[in-house]
Amino acid sequence: MTESSEWLIYRGAGEPHDGMSRLPPPPPWRDFTGRDTAGDGDGSRDRRLGAHRHLAELHRPGAEELEMINAALYLRRPLLVTGSPGAGKSTLAHSVAYELGLGDVLRWSIVSRSTLQDGLYHYDAIARLQDVQIAAQGGYGTAAGSPGAVEAIGSYIRLGPLGTALLPSDTPRVLLIDELDKSDIDLPNDLLNVLEEGEFEIPELQRIADRLPDGEAEVLTADGTKVRVRDGRVRCRAFPFVVLTSNGERDFPAPLMRRCIHLELGRPDHNRLATFVRAHLGDEAARAGDDLITRFLERSRSELLATDQLLNAIYLTDAAAPPSRDRLADLLIQRLDRPR
């Protein structure tokens, strides 16, 4: 194999070989290796949270950003953050949570099919019906019609990120509603009442509240803990710090804008991009990729690019060290608004 092809794992030669043994560890954001089943969590999730925390430690907001964050905190209003991909919209939520000691960020990633119900809670009626049927046949569990069957309904309810953020607590949770502009036309309007009132109802629990001990049922939260919900209603005591992000792909209705504090983030500068790379790949990779950061910034003045592309390019050119480094980086960092 020539020096120019030493970094290649797949050679396209049609001959089996042991090249996989030379494949380096995956990038931190693509590491899916979980812990042993006896462990207490997922290792890849811990690493991703670690990268977010490191970004939060290094994040230094500008004056306008700082003022708008504090305005949202004082007014108990959602913060709508718009800007290009990689401008630091998500990092802002993690920075606030880290500095103010508000725990892990609850994240609701929006897709075109997302509904308000997805964010509030999920009731698995099919699983409950199946369990009741099996119990009635003497298989296991609590028979239909028995008191325990009513109390067990909470086992089939799991709060979503928004629902979990609205649980009553002395200090607010941080909720990141990411890329709201990807939602269908109804979701922004559907959010209005919940964000204004800070509460929601779970009809499945309300219907049987009088048959529950003290009207309470135990349900699971989005981050895996069990809480008790009384009378089928969840109402916050401390309004969560809600960050809604948008890449600017659509306009939002005026009623939503009126209820939010709006922050527009400009393109990231060299220092912010270097911080982003350093948080994910370390100081050495950030120094080695300094020229790629400079080229990325120059191109971003006229092209739509994302910082994920920059991370990919720096990781690959650092880990594999191919001789055609610049050409490979250009192939990985392709403009997202390329004319068809």
ZAGULUM-75706 format. One line per 4 residues: number of its first residue (from 1); their letters; for each residue y, z, x of C-alpha. Coordinates in Angstrom, 3 decimals. Each point is the difference from the previous one (the first is absolute). Layout:
ZAGULUM-75706
NUM> a> Y Z X | ...
END
This chain:
ZAGULUM-75706
1> mtes> 0.000 0.000 0.000 | 3.417 -0.911 1.410 | 2.748 2.575 0.451 | 1.954 -1.520 -2.895
5> sewl> -2.848 0.712 -2.422 | -1.065 3.449 1.219 | 1.652 1.739 -2.933 | -1.960 -2.052 -2.556
9> iyrg> -2.775 1.847 -1.857 | -1.124 -2.938 -2.099 | -0.211 -3.058 2.287 | -1.085 -2.697 -2.451
13> agep> -2.728 -1.169 2.398 | -2.896 0.315 -2.447 | -1.895 2.367 2.331 | -0.718 3.685 -0.798
17> hdgm> 1.442 2.542 2.436 | 1.000 3.687 0.197 | 3.743 -0.547 -0.307 | 0.361 2.633 -2.761
21> srlp> -0.564 2.695 2.605 | 3.354 -0.953 1.550 | 1.977 0.247 -3.244 | 2.631 2.760 0.448
25> pppp> 0.637 2.723 -2.613 | 1.821 -1.201 -3.147 | 3.725 0.479 -0.518 | 0.732 3.440 -1.526
29> wrdf> 1.039 -1.574 -3.298 | -3.326 -1.917 -0.249 | -2.367 2.809 1.006 | -2.421 0.584 -2.864
33> tgrd> -2.312 2.389 1.843 | -0.462 3.087 -2.143 | -1.199 3.369 1.160 | -3.572 1.203 -0.290
37> tagd> -0.957 0.696 -3.623 | -0.038 3.703 0.798 | 3.630 -0.174 1.084 | 3.001 1.022 -2.055
41> gdgs> 1.760 -3.294 -0.384 | 0.374 -3.603 0.999 | 0.882 -0.560 3.640 | 1.847 -3.288 -0.552
45> rdrr> 2.197 1.646 -2.646 | 0.846 2.788 2.440 | 0.997 -2.549 2.630 | 2.184 -1.913 -2.439
49> lgah> 1.654 3.240 -1.104 | 0.515 0.828 3.657 | 1.815 -3.294 0.568 | 2.188 0.663 -3.049
53> rhla> 0.821 3.490 1.254 | 0.874 -1.357 3.432 | 2.291 -2.571 -1.589 | 1.564 2.790 -2.057
57> elhr> 0.652 2.043 3.144 | 1.685 -2.935 1.712 | 1.961 -1.271 -3.021 | 3.762 0.307 0.407
61> pgae> 1.822 -1.226 -3.136 | 3.444 -1.554 0.073 | 2.984 1.674 -1.647 | -0.266 -1.886 -3.311
65> elem> -3.748 0.533 -0.193 | 0.459 3.711 0.650 | 2.636 0.316 -2.720 | -2.036 -1.842 -2.641
69> inaa> -3.143 2.057 0.732 | 1.958 3.216 -0.442 | 1.664 -1.334 -3.145 | -3.442 -0.603 -1.511
73> lylr> -1.105 3.503 1.001 | 3.075 1.667 -1.486 | 0.000 -2.025 -3.216 | -3.795 0.068 -0.485
77> rpll> 0.049 -3.752 -0.412 | -2.468 -2.629 1.287 | 1.097 -1.867 3.123 | -0.385 -3.771 -0.294
81> vtgs> -0.237 -1.425 3.523 | 0.265 -3.759 0.455 | -0.261 -2.053 3.161 | -2.090 -2.488 1.905
85> pgag> -3.608 0.775 1.027 | -0.019 2.437 2.911 | 3.497 1.356 -0.590 | -1.374 3.556 -0.156
89> kstl> -0.141 0.509 -3.767 | -3.336 1.822 -0.043 | 0.794 1.958 3.156 | 2.967 1.546 -1.780
93> ahsv> -2.286 1.788 -2.485 | -2.220 1.366 2.782 | 3.049 1.128 1.983 | 1.348 2.044 -2.919
97> ayel> -3.416 1.548 -0.699 | -0.503 0.880 3.667 | 3.432 1.501 0.653 | 0.152 2.024 -3.224
101> glgd> -3.627 1.167 0.095 | -0.942 -1.592 -3.329 | -3.597 -0.883 0.879 | -1.715 -3.370 0.129
105> vlrw> 1.716 -2.886 -1.756 | -1.576 -1.116 -3.266 | -0.157 -3.791 0.070 | -0.270 -2.382 -2.929
109> sivs> -0.329 -3.580 1.272 | 1.060 -2.408 -2.723 | -1.783 -3.262 -0.771 | 0.587 -2.521 -2.776
113> rstl> -2.530 1.758 -2.271 | 1.384 3.534 0.473 | 0.891 1.893 -3.168 | 1.713 3.306 -0.664
117> qdgl> -3.385 1.402 -0.999 | -1.331 -0.705 3.509 | 2.698 2.188 1.485 | -0.377 2.853 -2.494
121> yhyd> -3.728 0.564 -0.468 | -3.386 -1.613 -0.567 | -2.467 1.152 -2.658 | -3.552 -1.209 0.552
125> aiar> -1.155 -0.105 -3.618 | -3.058 -2.119 0.813 | -1.338 2.485 2.548 | 0.533 2.868 -2.442
129> lqdv> -1.830 -1.852 -2.773 | -2.909 -0.763 2.304 | -0.257 3.640 1.107 | 0.109 1.246 -3.590
133> qiaa> -2.761 -2.436 -0.975 | -2.187 1.091 2.909 | 0.635 3.665 -0.798 | -0.929 -0.584 -3.661
137> qggy> -3.321 -1.420 1.167 | -0.662 3.135 2.027 | 0.751 -1.629 3.335 | 2.640 2.297 1.444
141> gtaa> 3.442 1.436 -0.540 | 1.594 1.240 -3.200 | -1.198 -1.218 -3.355 | 2.407 -1.757 -2.320
145> gspg> 1.647 2.322 -2.466 | -0.407 3.134 2.127 | 3.082 1.926 1.178 | -0.691 -0.992 3.584
149> avea> 0.224 -3.691 -0.909 | 3.610 0.466 -1.064 | 0.943 1.968 3.100 | -1.647 -2.593 2.259
153> igsy> 2.396 -2.766 -1.067 | 2.222 0.803 2.988 | -2.780 -1.179 2.304 | 0.672 -3.540 -1.217
157> irlg> 3.784 0.071 0.508 | 1.700 -0.670 3.331 | 3.763 0.027 0.399 | 1.607 -2.961 1.722
161> plgt> 2.682 0.284 2.709 | 2.848 0.182 -2.512 | -1.881 2.472 -2.181 | -0.766 2.188 3.009
165> allp> 3.633 -0.067 1.143 | 1.084 1.315 -3.421 | -2.220 3.093 0.105 | 2.040 3.223 -0.194
169> sdtp> 0.724 1.476 3.441 | 2.774 1.946 1.702 | 0.698 -2.792 2.498 | -0.048 -3.728 -0.754
173> rvll> -2.653 -2.435 1.146 | 1.000 -3.293 1.588 | -1.165 -3.066 -1.915 | 0.140 -3.502 1.475
177> idel> -0.175 -2.746 -2.637 | -0.460 -2.882 2.391 | 1.076 -3.611 -0.673 | 1.060 0.421 -3.616
181> dksd> 1.200 -3.604 0.019 | -3.661 -1.111 -0.057 | -0.535 1.500 -3.457 | -0.005 -1.905 -3.264
185> idlp> 3.180 -0.106 -2.051 | -0.806 3.103 -2.076 | -0.708 2.694 2.594 | 3.615 0.711 1.107
189> ndll> 0.985 0.583 -3.631 | -3.137 2.045 -0.679 | 0.939 2.359 2.839 | 3.368 0.859 -1.519
193> nvle> -1.012 2.768 -2.401 | -2.349 1.758 2.408 | 2.552 -0.024 2.823 | 2.719 1.208 -2.356
197> egef> -1.963 2.773 -1.731 | -2.208 1.089 2.899 | -3.017 0.437 -2.252 | -2.840 -1.830 -1.724
201> eipe> -2.821 0.711 -2.415 | -3.760 -0.431 0.237 | -1.075 -0.755 -3.606 | -3.689 0.521 0.792
205> lqri> 0.780 3.640 0.814 | 2.583 0.528 -2.732 | -2.504 -0.905 -2.699 | -2.333 2.817 0.990
209> adrl> 2.497 2.527 1.401 | -0.791 2.501 -2.771 | -3.663 -0.023 1.021 | 0.652 0.561 3.697
213> pdge> 0.195 3.500 1.534 | 3.720 0.841 -0.033 | 0.557 -3.704 -0.742 | -0.710 -0.844 3.645
217> aevl> -2.226 -2.586 1.663 | -0.718 -0.429 3.703 | 0.687 -3.493 1.326 | 0.013 -1.666 3.414
221> tadg> 3.217 -1.042 1.738 | 0.626 -3.205 1.948 | -0.471 1.864 3.276 | -3.280 1.598 -1.012
225> tkvr> 0.855 3.535 -1.115 | -0.741 1.576 -3.377 | 2.811 1.235 -2.226 | 0.216 1.333 -3.523
229> vrdg> 1.965 -1.874 -2.655 | 1.134 1.913 -3.081 | 0.274 -1.566 -3.466 | -0.443 -3.468 1.425
233> rvrc> 3.518 -0.117 1.423 | 1.150 -0.332 3.617 | 3.619 0.949 0.671 | 1.586 0.464 3.406
237> rafp> 2.021 3.027 1.052 | 1.407 -1.617 3.132 | 0.652 -3.707 -0.531 | -1.885 -1.964 2.681
241> fvvl> 1.814 -1.954 2.682 | -0.871 -3.494 -1.187 | 0.463 -2.996 2.288 | -0.364 -3.397 -1.654
245> tsng> -0.107 -2.872 2.478 | 0.689 -3.672 -0.541 | 0.000 -3.018 2.279 | 2.699 -1.550 -2.166
249> erdf> -2.274 -2.548 -1.668 | 1.435 0.728 -3.452 | 2.808 1.761 -1.820 | -0.618 3.183 -1.961
253> papl> 1.315 0.813 -3.499 | 3.349 1.765 -0.208 | -1.456 3.140 -1.669 | -2.237 0.586 3.042
257> mrrc> 2.828 -0.660 2.447 | 2.191 2.471 -1.905 | -2.572 2.739 0.460 | -0.491 -0.601 3.731
261> ihle> 1.966 0.486 3.183 | -0.052 -3.422 1.672 | -0.271 -0.398 3.770 | -0.028 -3.425 1.659
265> lgrp> -1.512 0.016 3.494 | 1.022 -2.697 2.432 | -2.239 -1.707 2.521 | -1.508 2.421 2.548
269> dhnr> 1.606 -0.013 3.443 | -1.764 0.015 3.370 | -0.124 3.793 0.181 | -1.593 0.375 -3.444
273> latf> -2.609 -2.666 0.722 | -0.838 1.610 3.335 | -0.412 3.329 -1.798 | -2.293 -1.660 -2.532
277> vrah> -2.178 -1.494 2.742 | -0.021 3.234 1.979 | -1.169 2.011 -3.023 | -2.985 -2.295 -0.548
281> lgde> -0.932 -1.127 3.494 | 1.591 2.440 2.440 | 2.740 -0.120 2.625 | -1.767 -2.343 2.402
285> aara> -0.592 -2.678 -2.646 | 3.616 0.286 -1.140 | 1.243 -0.559 3.551 | -2.407 -2.896 0.571
289> gddl> 1.017 -1.599 -3.268 | 3.733 0.346 0.489 | 0.446 -3.737 0.530 | -1.958 -0.747 -3.193
293> itrf> 2.255 2.403 -1.904 | 3.052 -1.856 1.309 | -1.428 -3.377 -0.996 | -1.005 1.397 -3.407
297> lers> 3.572 1.142 -0.632 | 1.449 -3.354 1.044 | -2.324 -1.887 -2.335 | 0.563 2.437 -2.892
301> rsel> 3.654 -1.059 -0.163 | -1.063 -3.307 -1.521 | -3.607 0.586 -1.075 | -1.729 2.446 -2.326
305> latd> -2.373 2.070 2.148 | -1.868 3.291 -0.450 | -0.445 2.792 2.521 | -3.763 -0.044 -0.647
309> qlln> -0.016 -3.368 1.757 | 1.790 1.502 2.977 | -2.527 2.846 0.191 | -2.885 -2.475 -0.104
313> aiyl> 1.508 -2.099 2.779 | 0.749 2.939 2.304 | -3.410 1.586 -0.538 | -1.926 -3.209 0.600
317> tdaa> 1.972 -1.158 3.011 | -0.286 3.507 1.480 | -3.679 0.676 -0.785 | -1.345 -3.468 0.700
321> apps> 2.607 -1.076 2.564 | -0.538 -3.722 -0.604 | 1.665 -2.374 2.462 | 1.694 -1.889 -2.848
325> rdrl> 1.796 3.176 -1.106 | 3.218 -1.569 -1.262 | -1.757 -2.790 -1.857 | -2.390 2.427 -1.680
329> adll> 2.889 2.262 -1.004 | 1.779 -2.957 -1.610 | -3.158 -0.878 -1.918 | -0.262 3.548 -1.338
333> iqrl> 3.685 0.349 -0.842 | 0.449 -2.867 -2.430 | 2.919 -0.112 -2.395 | -0.835 1.175 -3.486
337> drpr> 2.539 -2.276 -1.676 | -1.321 -3.200 1.557 | 0.786 -3.027 -2.194 | -3.131 -1.461 -1.570
END
